[in-house]
Amino acid sequence: MLSQVLTEKRRLTTVGATPAPPRVAEIREVGLRYRPESGYPSRPSLREMAQLIFRIYGRFPGSAGHTRRESFPTAGYDGSSYPQILTLERAPDALSGTCCGGNRGVLHYRGHDSFLALGLADHLFIEQVKWRYARARTPFLVFDISRLMDNYLHFQRVLRGAEVFYPVKCNDHPFLLGLLRDWGSGFEAASWAEIEGLLKAGVEPKRIIFGAPIKAEEHIGKAWRAGVEVYAFDSREEIDKLARWAPGCRVYLRLSVPDIGASVFPLSGKFGASLYDAHRLIWAARENGLRPAGLSFHVGSQCLDPHAWWLAVAAAARVWERAAREGIELEFLNLGGGIPVSYRRPVPEKGLFLSHINLALKGHFWRVPRILVEPGRALVGDAAVMVATVIGRARRKGMDWVYIDAGAYQGLIEAVQEKERFSYQVYAEGGGPLRLYNVGGPTCDSEDVVAREVLLPELRCGDRLYILNAGAYSNVCATDFNGFAPPDVHFMCGDAEAHVEHGMGRGHRQKRHAAAEGLKEGSGTWTPGRGKAGE
């Protein structure tokens, strides 16, 4: 039936011709029937979209990979052709979870105003941001505290017994650090400045690990005098520095694990000791008066293949067992970070990666050790949206450009790091047909491009754009290059009461209520360099 619809649609739709009203889209295998009253592809209502998702999945599914996609051009209102408005996507059985009746096919609209492509939670998040910050000056970043807590609890629930040590480099906003401190998180720091910020935020030194494999001697000395006891290392030179500036400290060796090319931002080349050198370095640390306490690794930031953790855990278990045979009892294994977040391209759910990690730990260790995990992007990445304003338009070499007041130097630096494998998801509202746009930042740097070839509606100066999943490495990397100010940062607790009512434990209820009350008392809005401010 679907092939007949596609064939008929291709025959009726031609470039430059007045489009005929699309036929009713029927997919008997999922029981879907959708007829736009206007006769043109349009945005389904919130109720229609919710009914569709529940009918197909039996729940609200998270981000999942796709195995098959069929697309065809659809004519717009002005007779022009815009590609890939309708697609059929199927989620693999392993990624889609429990579904009603085993039906996983869905016909939906892609683009700026597609509820199904954007996701219900993301759309509701944007609606709340539009309502609460309608008059706020752009650019600004909004964090949803409810999403932050959900992500935090997800790691504790799925990785049973694991201790979360949040890497400060991912986002060091004081309000965010205070929330994680109150929730019981530990912290991983890479410099004395980060440690000093944590201490000022009321974090106890015993909940801080100095995780940078290469550290300045001055930073080691200050951290040791401040009470930080645990340090990372991956070379003989680092052992000498630690023995001199932090004698008797507890140390853990960072390993270089196999790189299978699945990480958007690989890290194995710059840091990590080889498996050949691991045992020698552990013994050297012990002979220099340090106390070997554990191992760590990092599979790379935004790692898209869960098998990377299987190989990394296997390598760590090999080093662990040899140390145990020779009388060195290690205490913990630090899994690092790397679990991805969906940007322009969807990725498997976090639970799939955590399940692989659990299986790897049980498969490679006779007794699972104390586990530390450092979720950065996976904790804060999808908990924030960047809001920017269109400040200009142009058409260059056949491509429409739109320029906004937030770019690589205002918190979207990752857009220029991996042009082919990484791109932010950009959302905007508006009527009329969709067009392909390049979204450029405001500075004079030619590389300051937020996203390329994205489908957006007709935009004018003054319209707002929403850059989704912008919580990681955003405001922490922002500058005032070219005189454009970094984004203001806001925190909101949109659905605190809803979460409290759904069976959370007493301790977590108190934490969520405390977070909400803190926002009520102080508005929960911070601006760089200005302290707390009202909305």
C-alpha positions as CSV (number, residue, x, y, z in Angstrom):
1,M,0.0,0.0,0.0
2,L,2.8,2.4,0.9
3,S,4.6,1.8,-2.5
4,Q,1.3,2.7,-4.3
5,V,1.0,5.9,-2.3
6,L,4.6,6.9,-3.1
7,T,4.3,6.0,-6.8
8,E,1.1,8.0,-7.2
9,K,2.6,10.9,-5.3
10,R,5.6,11.1,-7.5
11,R,3.3,11.1,-10.6
12,L,1.1,13.9,-9.3
13,T,3.9,16.1,-7.9
14,T,6.2,17.9,-10.4
15,V,8.6,20.8,-10.0
16,G,7.0,24.1,-10.9
17,A,3.5,22.7,-11.2
18,T,0.5,23.6,-9.0
19,P,0.5,20.8,-6.4
20,A,-2.6,18.6,-6.2
21,P,-4.0,17.9,-2.8
22,P,-2.1,14.8,-1.4
23,R,-4.0,11.6,-1.1
24,V,-4.9,10.1,2.2
25,A,-1.8,8.4,3.6
26,E,-2.7,4.9,4.7
27,I,-0.4,2.3,6.3
28,R,-2.4,-0.7,7.3
29,E,0.4,-2.2,9.3
30,V,0.2,0.6,11.8
31,G,-3.5,1.6,11.3
32,L,-2.5,5.2,10.6
33,R,-4.8,7.5,8.6
34,Y,-4.0,11.2,8.4
35,R,-5.8,13.6,6.1
36,P,-4.8,17.3,6.3
37,E,-7.9,19.4,6.0
38,S,-6.1,22.0,4.0
39,G,-5.0,19.5,1.4
40,Y,-1.4,20.3,2.0
41,P,1.3,18.9,4.3
42,S,0.7,20.7,7.6
43,R,1.5,20.4,11.3
44,P,-0.6,17.8,13.2
45,S,-2.2,18.9,16.3
46,L,-0.8,18.0,19.7
47,R,-3.7,15.6,20.3
48,E,-3.3,13.9,16.9
49,M,0.4,13.5,17.5
50,A,0.0,12.1,21.0
51,Q,-2.6,9.6,19.8
52,L,-0.3,8.5,16.9
53,I,2.7,7.9,19.2
54,F,0.7,5.9,21.7
55,R,-1.0,3.9,18.9
56,I,2.3,2.8,17.5
57,Y,4.6,2.5,20.5
58,G,2.3,2.3,23.5
59,R,4.5,4.9,25.1
60,F,6.5,8.0,24.3
61,P,9.7,6.6,22.7
62,G,13.1,8.2,23.1
63,S,15.6,8.8,20.4
64,A,16.3,5.7,18.3
65,G,18.3,4.8,15.3
66,H,16.7,4.2,11.9
67,T,17.2,1.3,9.5
68,R,15.2,2.3,6.5
69,R,14.0,5.6,5.1
70,E,12.0,6.3,1.9
71,S,11.5,9.9,0.8
72,F,10.1,11.8,-2.1
73,P,9.8,15.5,-3.0
74,T,6.6,17.4,-2.0
75,A,5.6,20.7,-3.7
76,G,5.1,23.8,-1.6
77,Y,2.4,26.4,-1.7
78,D,4.3,28.4,-4.3
79,G,4.8,25.5,-6.7
80,S,8.5,25.0,-5.8
81,S,9.7,21.5,-4.8
82,Y,11.2,20.9,-1.4
83,P,12.8,17.5,-0.7
84,Q,12.2,15.0,2.1
85,I,9.1,16.4,3.7
86,L,7.6,12.9,4.1
87,T,9.6,10.0,5.3
88,L,8.9,6.4,6.5
89,E,11.2,5.4,9.3
90,R,11.6,2.2,11.1
91,A,13.4,1.7,14.4
92,P,15.4,-1.5,14.9
93,D,13.9,-4.0,17.3
94,A,16.8,-3.7,19.7
95,L,16.4,0.1,20.0
96,S,12.7,0.6,20.0
97,G,11.8,-1.1,23.2
98,T,8.4,-2.5,24.0
99,C,5.8,-1.6,21.4
100,C,2.1,-2.4,21.1
101,G,1.4,-5.2,18.6
102,G,5.0,-5.1,17.3
103,N,4.2,-2.1,15.0
104,R,7.1,0.2,14.5
105,G,6.5,2.0,11.2
106,V,5.4,5.6,11.1
107,L,4.7,8.1,8.3
108,H,5.4,11.6,9.5
109,Y,6.5,15.1,8.4
110,R,10.0,16.3,8.8
111,G,11.1,19.9,9.2
112,H,10.7,22.8,11.4
113,D,7.1,22.2,12.5
114,S,7.0,18.4,12.8
115,F,6.0,17.2,16.3
116,L,7.1,13.7,15.4
117,A,10.6,14.7,14.2
118,L,11.1,17.2,17.1
119,G,9.7,15.0,19.8
120,L,6.9,15.7,22.2
121,A,9.1,16.6,25.2
122,D,11.3,18.9,23.1
123,H,8.2,20.7,21.7
124,L,6.7,21.2,25.1
125,F,10.0,22.4,26.4
126,I,10.2,25.0,23.6
127,E,6.6,26.1,24.3
128,Q,7.5,26.7,27.9
129,V,10.6,28.7,26.9
130,K,8.5,30.8,24.5
131,W,6.0,31.6,27.2
132,R,8.3,32.2,30.1
133,Y,11.0,34.1,28.2
134,A,9.1,36.0,25.6
135,R,10.7,39.3,26.5
136,A,14.2,38.0,27.4
137,R,17.1,39.4,25.4
138,T,18.8,37.0,23.1
139,P,20.9,35.0,22.9
140,F,20.1,33.0,26.0
141,L,20.3,29.5,27.2
142,V,17.5,27.8,29.2
143,F,18.0,24.7,31.3
144,D,15.2,22.5,32.4
145,I,15.9,21.2,35.9
146,S,13.4,18.4,35.6
147,R,15.4,17.0,32.6
148,L,18.6,17.4,34.5
149,M,17.3,15.4,37.4
150,D,15.8,12.7,35.1
151,N,19.2,12.2,33.5
152,Y,21.0,12.1,36.8
153,L,18.6,9.5,38.2
154,H,18.7,7.5,35.0
155,F,22.4,6.8,35.6
156,Q,21.9,5.9,39.2
157,R,19.0,3.6,38.3
158,V,20.5,1.7,35.4
159,L,24.1,1.6,36.4
160,R,23.3,0.2,39.8
161,G,25.8,1.2,42.5
162,A,27.7,3.6,40.2
163,E,28.8,6.9,41.6
164,V,28.3,10.0,39.4
165,F,31.3,12.4,39.1
166,Y,30.2,15.2,36.9
167,P,33.0,16.7,34.7
168,V,33.1,20.4,35.4
169,K,34.5,21.2,31.9
170,C,31.2,20.3,30.3
171,N,29.4,23.2,31.9
172,D,30.6,25.0,35.0
173,H,27.6,27.3,35.7
174,P,27.4,27.9,39.5
175,F,23.7,27.2,39.7
176,L,24.1,23.9,37.9
177,L,27.0,22.9,40.2
178,G,24.9,23.7,43.2
179,L,22.1,21.5,42.0
180,L,24.4,18.5,41.4
181,R,26.1,19.1,44.8
182,D,22.7,18.9,46.5
183,W,21.8,15.8,44.6
184,G,24.9,14.0,46.0
185,S,27.1,14.1,42.8
186,G,30.8,14.0,42.9
187,F,32.9,16.1,40.5
188,E,35.8,15.6,38.1
189,A,38.0,18.7,37.7
190,A,40.8,19.4,35.2
191,S,42.5,22.5,36.8
192,W,42.9,24.3,40.1
193,A,40.4,27.0,38.8
194,E,37.7,24.4,38.5
195,I,38.5,22.9,41.9
196,E,38.5,26.4,43.5
197,G,35.1,27.0,41.9
198,L,33.7,23.8,43.4
199,L,35.1,24.6,46.8
200,K,33.4,28.0,46.7
201,A,30.2,26.3,45.7
202,G,30.4,24.2,49.0
203,V,31.6,20.9,47.5
204,E,33.7,18.9,49.9
205,P,37.2,18.1,48.8
206,K,36.6,14.3,49.2
207,R,34.0,14.5,46.5
208,I,36.4,16.0,43.9
209,I,38.8,14.0,41.8
210,F,41.6,15.7,39.8
211,G,41.0,13.9,36.5
212,A,43.3,15.6,34.1
213,P,46.1,13.2,33.1
214,I,48.6,16.1,32.6
215,K,48.5,18.8,35.3
216,A,50.5,21.9,36.1
217,E,52.7,21.5,39.2
218,E,51.2,24.6,40.8
219,H,47.7,23.2,40.4
220,I,48.7,19.9,42.0
221,G,50.1,21.6,45.0
222,K,47.1,23.9,45.6
223,A,44.7,21.0,45.2
224,W,46.6,18.8,47.6
225,R,46.7,21.6,50.2
226,A,43.0,22.1,49.7
227,G,42.3,18.5,50.6
228,V,41.8,16.8,47.2
229,E,43.1,13.2,47.6
230,V,42.5,11.4,44.2
231,Y,44.5,12.2,41.0
232,A,44.8,10.8,37.5
233,F,48.0,10.0,35.7
234,D,49.1,8.3,32.4
235,S,52.9,8.8,32.3
236,R,56.1,8.5,34.3
237,E,56.6,12.3,34.3
238,E,53.2,12.8,36.0
239,I,54.1,10.3,38.7
240,D,57.2,12.3,39.5
241,K,55.2,15.5,39.7
242,L,52.5,13.9,42.0
243,A,55.2,12.4,44.3
244,R,56.8,15.8,44.7
245,W,53.7,18.0,45.1
246,A,51.1,15.5,46.5
247,P,53.1,12.8,48.4
248,G,51.1,9.8,49.4
249,C,48.0,10.7,47.3
250,R,45.7,8.1,45.8
251,V,46.1,7.8,42.0
252,Y,44.4,6.1,39.2
253,L,45.8,5.2,35.8
254,R,44.0,6.4,32.6
255,L,44.3,3.8,29.9
256,S,44.3,4.3,26.1
257,V,41.5,2.0,24.9
258,P,40.8,0.7,21.4
259,D,39.4,3.4,19.0
260,I,36.8,1.9,16.7
261,G,36.1,5.2,15.0
262,A,32.7,5.6,16.6
263,S,33.4,8.9,18.5
264,V,32.6,12.2,17.0
265,F,35.3,13.8,19.2
266,P,38.0,11.1,19.7
267,L,40.3,11.4,22.8
268,S,42.5,8.3,22.7
269,G,45.3,9.9,20.7
270,K,46.0,12.7,23.2
271,F,45.7,10.9,26.6
272,G,46.0,7.5,28.0
273,A,48.7,4.9,28.7
274,S,49.0,1.9,26.5
275,L,48.2,-1.6,27.8
276,Y,51.9,-2.5,27.3
277,D,52.9,0.3,29.7
278,A,50.0,0.1,32.2
279,H,51.5,-2.4,34.6
280,R,54.9,-0.7,34.7
281,L,53.3,2.7,35.5
282,I,51.2,1.2,38.3
283,W,54.3,-0.2,39.9
284,A,56.3,3.0,39.4
285,A,53.5,4.9,41.2
286,R,53.7,2.5,44.1
287,E,57.4,2.7,44.3
288,N,57.3,6.5,44.5
289,G,55.1,6.5,47.5
290,L,51.7,7.0,45.8
291,R,48.7,4.7,46.4
292,P,47.3,3.1,43.2
293,A,43.5,3.1,43.7
294,G,42.0,2.5,40.3
295,L,41.8,2.6,36.5
296,S,40.0,4.9,34.1
297,F,39.4,5.2,30.3
298,H,37.4,7.5,27.9
299,V,36.0,6.0,24.7
300,G,35.6,9.5,23.2
301,S,33.0,12.2,23.4
302,Q,29.7,11.6,21.6
303,C,30.5,7.9,21.0
304,L,27.9,6.4,18.8
305,D,28.7,2.7,19.2
306,P,28.0,0.9,22.5
307,H,30.5,-1.8,21.6
308,A,33.3,0.7,22.3
309,W,32.6,0.3,26.1
310,W,32.7,-3.5,25.8
311,L,36.2,-3.3,24.4
312,A,37.3,-0.7,26.9
313,V,36.0,-2.6,29.9
314,A,37.8,-5.8,28.5
315,A,41.1,-3.9,28.3
316,A,40.7,-2.5,31.8
317,A,39.8,-5.9,33.3
318,R,43.0,-7.3,31.8
319,V,45.1,-4.7,33.6
320,W,43.1,-5.1,36.8
321,E,43.6,-8.8,36.9
322,R,47.4,-8.6,36.4
323,A,47.7,-6.0,39.2
324,A,45.7,-8.2,41.5
325,R,47.9,-11.3,40.7
326,E,50.9,-9.3,41.8
327,G,49.5,-7.9,45.0
328,I,48.2,-4.5,44.0
329,E,44.5,-4.2,45.1
330,L,42.7,-1.6,43.1
331,E,39.5,-0.1,44.4
332,F,37.5,1.5,41.5
333,L,37.0,1.6,37.7
334,N,36.2,5.0,36.2
335,L,34.1,4.5,33.0
336,G,34.6,8.1,32.0
337,G,32.0,9.7,29.7
338,G,31.1,9.6,26.0
339,I,27.4,8.5,26.0
340,P,25.9,10.5,23.2
341,V,23.0,12.9,22.8
342,S,20.8,13.3,19.7
343,Y,21.5,16.4,17.7
344,R,20.5,16.7,14.1
345,R,20.9,13.0,13.7
346,P,19.2,10.7,16.2
347,V,21.2,8.3,18.3
348,P,20.2,5.3,20.4
349,E,18.8,5.8,23.8
350,K,21.1,6.2,26.8
351,G,19.7,3.0,28.2
352,L,21.1,0.9,25.4
353,F,24.6,2.2,26.2
354,L,24.2,1.7,29.9
355,S,22.9,-1.9,29.3
356,H,26.0,-2.7,27.2
357,I,28.2,-1.3,30.0
358,N,26.4,-3.5,32.6
359,L,26.9,-6.6,30.5
360,A,30.5,-5.8,29.9
361,L,31.2,-5.3,33.6
362,K,29.6,-8.6,34.5
363,G,31.2,-10.4,31.6
364,H,34.8,-9.3,32.1
365,F,35.1,-8.9,35.9
366,W,34.8,-11.9,38.3
367,R,33.6,-9.4,40.9
368,V,32.3,-6.0,39.7
369,P,34.4,-3.3,41.4
370,R,33.3,0.1,42.7
371,I,32.2,2.0,39.6
372,L,32.6,5.7,38.8
373,V,31.0,7.3,35.8
374,E,31.5,10.8,34.4
375,P,28.4,11.8,32.4
376,G,28.9,15.3,31.0
377,R,27.1,15.6,27.7
378,A,24.7,12.9,28.6
379,L,23.7,14.7,31.8
380,V,23.4,18.3,30.6
381,G,23.4,18.2,26.8
382,D,19.8,17.6,26.1
383,A,18.6,19.6,29.1
384,A,19.0,23.0,27.5
385,V,17.9,25.0,24.4
386,M,19.7,28.1,23.0
387,V,17.4,30.9,21.8
388,A,18.7,33.3,19.2
389,T,17.2,36.0,17.0
390,V,17.5,36.4,13.2
391,I,19.6,39.5,12.4
392,G,20.0,39.1,8.7
393,R,19.3,37.2,5.5
394,A,21.1,36.7,2.2
395,R,21.2,34.5,-0.9
396,R,24.7,33.4,-2.0
397,K,25.6,31.0,-4.8
398,G,22.0,29.6,-4.9
399,M,21.7,29.0,-1.2
400,D,19.6,31.0,1.3
401,W,21.5,32.2,4.4
402,V,20.0,33.3,7.7
403,Y,22.2,35.0,10.3
404,I,21.5,34.9,14.0
405,D,23.0,36.6,17.1
406,A,24.5,33.4,18.5
407,G,27.2,31.4,16.8
408,A,30.4,29.4,17.5
409,Y,31.8,32.1,19.8
410,Q,28.6,32.5,21.7
411,G,28.4,28.9,22.9
412,L,28.0,26.8,19.8
413,I,31.6,26.0,19.3
414,E,31.1,22.3,18.5
415,A,29.4,23.2,15.2
416,V,32.8,24.0,13.7
417,Q,34.8,21.2,15.2
418,E,33.2,18.3,13.3
419,K,31.5,19.7,10.2
420,E,30.5,16.4,8.7
421,R,29.6,14.3,11.8
422,F,28.0,16.9,14.0
423,S,25.3,19.5,13.5
424,Y,22.9,21.2,15.9
425,Q,19.2,20.7,15.4
426,V,17.6,24.1,14.6
427,Y,13.9,24.8,15.0
428,A,11.8,27.8,14.0
429,E,8.1,28.5,13.6
430,G,6.4,30.1,10.6
431,G,4.0,29.6,7.8
432,G,4.6,28.9,4.1
433,P,6.9,26.4,2.5
434,L,10.1,25.1,3.9
435,R,13.4,26.2,2.4
436,L,17.0,25.0,2.8
437,Y,19.0,27.4,4.8
438,N,22.6,27.8,6.0
439,V,22.5,29.2,9.6
440,G,25.4,31.6,10.2
441,G,26.7,33.2,13.4
442,P,27.1,36.9,13.9
443,T,30.9,37.2,13.8
444,C,33.3,37.9,10.9
445,D,34.8,34.4,11.1
446,S,33.9,32.5,7.9
447,E,33.8,29.3,9.9
448,D,31.2,30.6,12.2
449,V,28.3,28.5,10.8
450,V,25.8,26.9,13.2
451,A,24.2,24.5,10.7
452,R,24.1,23.9,7.0
453,E,21.2,22.9,4.7
454,V,18.4,22.8,7.3
455,L,14.8,23.0,6.5
456,L,13.2,26.1,7.9
457,P,10.2,28.3,7.1
458,E,10.3,31.8,5.7
459,L,12.3,33.8,8.2
460,R,12.5,37.5,8.7
461,C,14.7,39.7,10.9
462,G,13.5,39.6,14.4
463,D,12.2,35.9,14.3
464,R,13.5,33.5,16.9
465,L,15.4,30.3,16.3
466,Y,15.8,27.5,18.8
467,I,19.0,25.4,18.9
468,L,18.1,22.2,20.7
469,N,20.4,20.1,23.0
470,A,22.8,23.0,23.6
471,G,23.6,22.4,27.3
472,A,27.0,20.8,26.8
473,Y,30.2,22.9,26.0
474,S,28.1,25.9,25.3
475,N,28.1,28.9,27.7
476,V,31.3,27.5,29.3
477,C,33.1,28.0,25.9
478,A,31.4,31.4,25.1
479,T,33.4,34.6,24.5
480,D,32.7,38.2,23.5
481,F,34.7,37.9,20.2
482,N,33.8,40.7,17.8
483,G,31.9,42.4,20.6
484,F,29.0,39.9,20.7
485,A,28.0,39.1,24.2
486,P,27.9,35.5,25.6
487,P,24.4,34.1,26.2
488,D,22.5,34.7,29.4
489,V,21.7,31.5,31.3
490,H,18.3,30.7,32.8
491,F,17.0,27.8,34.8
492,M,13.4,26.6,35.0
493,C,11.6,23.7,36.6
494,G,8.8,23.1,34.2
495,D,7.2,19.8,35.5
496,A,8.5,19.4,39.0
497,E,5.1,18.5,40.4
498,A,4.4,16.0,37.7
499,H,7.6,14.1,38.5
500,V,7.0,14.2,42.2
501,E,3.7,12.4,41.7
502,H,5.1,9.5,39.7
503,G,6.6,7.4,42.4
504,M,9.9,9.0,43.2
505,G,11.5,8.2,46.6
506,R,11.2,10.6,49.5
507,G,14.8,11.8,49.2
508,H,14.4,12.7,45.5
509,R,11.1,14.3,46.1
510,Q,12.7,16.6,48.7
511,K,15.5,17.4,46.3
512,R,13.1,18.3,43.5
513,H,11.0,20.4,45.8
514,A,14.1,22.1,47.1
515,A,15.2,22.9,43.6
516,A,11.8,24.3,42.7
517,E,11.7,26.4,45.9
518,G,15.2,27.7,45.2
519,L,14.0,29.0,41.9
520,K,11.0,30.7,43.4
521,E,13.1,32.5,46.0
522,G,15.8,33.7,43.6
523,S,14.1,33.4,40.1
524,G,16.7,30.8,39.0
525,T,18.1,33.2,36.3
526,W,21.8,33.9,36.0
527,T,23.7,36.1,33.6
528,P,27.4,35.9,33.0
529,G,29.4,38.2,35.2
530,R,26.3,39.8,36.8
531,G,25.3,37.3,39.4
532,K,21.6,36.5,39.9
533,A,19.0,38.5,38.0
534,G,15.3,38.5,37.5
535,E,13.6,37.1,34.4
